[in-house]
């Protein structure tokens, strides 16, 4: 197993990314080689700070970095020697099996699509973001922002990809797939969702119909399908609400000594809740539909998030996620082809 890591991507790179990568190597014996891609001098300094190379870690120098404020597509095309491009090149050329990147999401999507291309039959890639639910199993929201303008067919393919990932990596035997809309009735929604509804009914997934925003956190659906514009708004709003609730709790629990004492008694539960809702738990979101495994980390990834994102990449490779996606696409194509017709 060989994993490429963009060591220069993210708010706390290269320190947090390198440290997380070294933790992943020490924890996972299945990693035969981990490539740290970026400024060689900076990466070597971080490795030395962490106690030296534990083995199975190689540095691949890249002289450029795509910044968070740059136009993703333009930067990826102009900065040929950027760490994100060189990381994707390793997968494209067969030197690595997967890549983890925690910098600009747009740059990661652009580089992965440009370098790896999409899987056969897949129109556009989608980011599958795991969100916590009370049922102790996450719900996958796809797309989280890779493809903002979608066709009904693209949404149907998101359902196939999300279902495959939920089944293989999360462990849902038969993932329930819902289509994000403004009502559960089949007739509700805009033209895009209504056309997608018809396709999803025929797709090789367990489609349960339309779902609404509140269904995300009920634990009754495993994969929620939407266009990237809607998905990104959902994710950022949810992050904001979680942050606001945390702020309110801290403020209310420290207002007087009695509440402070009560918060001490609740500390174990509060820590568990924080861990459950933290993006560190998963470490990143898979970009599904590209011809290779790509895990995109949050821009604020620390060492734990980086480690978990890399380990998620390992699991996706080991569990043959892309093969499962291709199988679903072939089934869908076969169902759409009249018997006896030429394909």
N, C-alpha and C positions, 0 to 999 in steps of 0.2 A: 504494500500500500504506500503510495507516494502522494504527498499533499503539498501544494504550493500555497504560500501565504504572502499576501501583500503586506509587508512589514511596515509600510509607510502610510497606510490608510487609517483614518480615524483621528479623533480629537487628542488621544493620548499615545499616538504612535511616535517613534517605534517602541518606546519603553513597554507599554502595556501589551502590545501585540507580540513582541519577542518573548516577554516573560510568560504570557499565556501559551505561546507555542512550545516553549521548553517544558511547561507543565504537562501539556498534552503528550509530548514525546515520552516523558517519564512515566505517565499514567497508562499509555496505550502501546502495548508491545506489537500491535498489528501495523504500526507505522514503520515502514522500512526506511523511508527517507522523507524528511520535511525540508522543503526549500523555503528559505526566508529571502524574499525578493525586495530589493531596495538599496539604499545607500550602504555600501559595504562597511565603511568606517563606522557609521552610526550603529549598524547592526552588531558589529564585532564588539563595540564598546558596551552595548546592552548585554550581550552574551557573557562578557567578562564580569559585568556587575552582578549577574545572576549566578556566578560561580563557575562559569566555563561551559563549553560545549559538552552535553551529556552523551554525544554520539548520535548518529542518524540525522544530523542537521547539517545542511549545506547552505551556503550563501550564494545567491545569484544577484550580481550587481545591476542596478538600474539607476540611471543618472537623473531621472525626472520623476515628479510627483504631480498627480492631478489633484488640485485643491478643491475644497468643498464649494467654493463660490464660482468655480469655472463652469462654462457650458459643457456638459458631459460629452456629447457627441463630438463637438469641436475639439475639445482637449484630447480625447482618445485618438482622434485622427492625426492631430498635430504632434502630440508627444509620443512618438513611436517608442521611446526608451523609458516610458513611465513604468512605475512598479506594477500598476494594474494591468497594463498591456503585457509586460513580461511574464506576469503570473499566469494570465490566460494563454499565452504562447506555450507554456510548459504543458498545459492540458491539450492544447491543439496539436502539439507535436508528439504527443504520446509519452512525454517524460514524467507527467504527473497524472494522477487519477481524479483529482479534485482540487478546487481552489477555495480559499477563504479570504474574503476581503471586507474590511470594515470602514472603508472611506466613503466617498460619494456613491450613493446608491445608483444614481443615474449613470455615473461612469462605469460602475461594475456591470450594469445591464447592457450598456452600449458596447463595452469591451467584450463581454461574454458572447453577445449576439454577433458581433463583427468577427471575432476570432473563432469561436466554436461553431457558430451557425446553430440553427435549430434542428431538432430531431426530425427525421423523415415524417412528413405529413403534418407537422405542427406549424401553425400559422405564426403565432407570436408567443413569447415566453411570459410567464406569470410568476410573481413572488407570492409564495404561500407562507403567511404569517400565522404562527400559533398563538392563540389567545386563551387565557385561563378561564375555566368554568367551575361552578360549584360541584360538578360531577367528577372532579379529579381527573378529567381528561380534557385536553385542549381542543378547541375548535380551530380549524384552518380557514383563514380568509384568503381567498385567491381571486383577484389579483390585488396585491398591496401597493401597486404603483408602477409596475413595469410597462403596462400597455393601457394608456388612458382612454383611447378610442377603440372600441371593440365592435365586432360583428357578432351575430348570434352563434356562428360556428366557432369563433374564438372562445366565447363563454362556455360552449359545450366542451371544448378541448380543455379549458380550465378545470371543468368538473372531472374529466377523466384523469388529469394530472394530479389534482388535489386528492382524489379518491385513492389513486395509486400510492401517493406519499403517506396518506393517513393509514392505509392498510399495511404498508411495508415498514415504515419507520415508527409511527405512533402505536401501531398494533391493533387498530380497529378491524375486526374480522370482516365486517360489511359496512363500510362508512356510509352514513346517511348524508345525502347531498341536498342542500337547499339553495334556491336562487333568491338573492336579495331583492326585495321589492317594497312597495308601500302598502301591501296588504297580502294576506295569505290566499285570497281567492285567485283563481286562475286568470280571471279577466282583469285583475289589477296590474298596474305598472305602465311603463312607457312602451313604445313600439319595439325597442330592443329587447326588453325583458319578455314581452309577450311572444316574440319570435323564438327567443332562446328557450322559453318554456316548452314549446313544441318539440324542439330538438332534444332537450334534456329528457323528455318522456321516452324517447326512443334510444337514448345513449346507454352504453353498457355500464351504468352506475345505478345505485339505489337512490333514485330521485324522489324526494318527499314533497316537492312543490315549492311554492314561494315561502320565504321567511321574512320577518321584519327585524328591525334593529334590536329589539329587546330579546329576540330569540338567540342572539349571539351568546348570551351569558346564562342560558337556561340549561345547557347541557343536553338538549334534545336533538341537535344537529352536529355533524362532525366536520362537514366541509360547507362553507358558504361561498358561493360564486357571485362575483360582481366585476364590473370594469375597474381598471386601475385608478381612475379618478375617484369613484365612490369608495373603493377600498382604502385608499390613502387617507381620505377624510375620516373614515371610520376609525382607522388606527390612530391617527393623531388626536382625534377627539377623545378616544379611550385613554390614551396616554395622559392627556391633559386632565381628565376627570380623576384618574388614579393619583396623579400628582397632587391635585387639589384636595382630595380626601385625606391623603397623607399629611398635608399641611394643616388641615382642619383638626385632625386627630392630635397632632403634636401640640397645637395651640390649646385645644380644650383639655387635654390630659395634664397640662402643666399650669393650669389656672390657680390651683390651690393645693395644699399639702395632701388632702384626702385623695384627690384625683391622681396626684403623683404616686401615692402608695398603691392605688388601684392599678395604675399603669405598670408598676413593678410586678404585681401579681399576674398581669396579663402579658408580660414581656415575651414569654415563650410563644403564645398564640400570635402575637403581633409580628414576631420574627418570622414565623411560619407563613403568615399572610404576605409579608413583604417578599419572601423568597418565591412564593407562588405567583405573584404578580410581576416579578422582576424579569426584564428582558435577558438578564444574565443566565437564567435557567436553561434557555435553549441556545443562547449564544448567537443566533442569527436565523435568517429565513432562507430557504432554498429558492433559487431561481429555477423554476421548472420549465422544461421544454427545450433547453439548450443541449447540445451534443457533448455533455460532460457534466460533472457535478459542480455546482457553484453555490456556496453558502455566503450570503451577504449579512455582515454584522452591523449592528447599530453604530452610528458615528461616535457614540460615547462609550464604546466597548472598553471595559477594563480587562485585566488579565484573566479573570474568571470567565467573562463572556467570550473572550478570544479562545480560551481553552475549550469551552463547551461548543463553540461554533466549529472548531476544528474536529472535535470528536463527533459532531453531528455529520460532518462531511464524510468521515470514516464509515459511519453507519449507513449512510446513503449509498456509498460504493459497495459495501459488503452485502447489502440487501437488494442490490440490482434494481434500484428505483427506475432508472431510465428504461430498462428492459420491460418493466411492468407498464410503463406509460405507452411504449410502442405497441405492446400487446393490446391495450385498450383502444388505441387509435386504429389498429388493424381490424378489431372486432366491429368498431363503428363503421369503418369503410365497407366491411363485408355486409353489414346490415343494410347499408345504403345502396348496395349494388344489386339490381334485380337478378334473380337466379338465371344462370345461363348467359348473362351479359358479359362482355369482355371488360376487364379492368385495365 
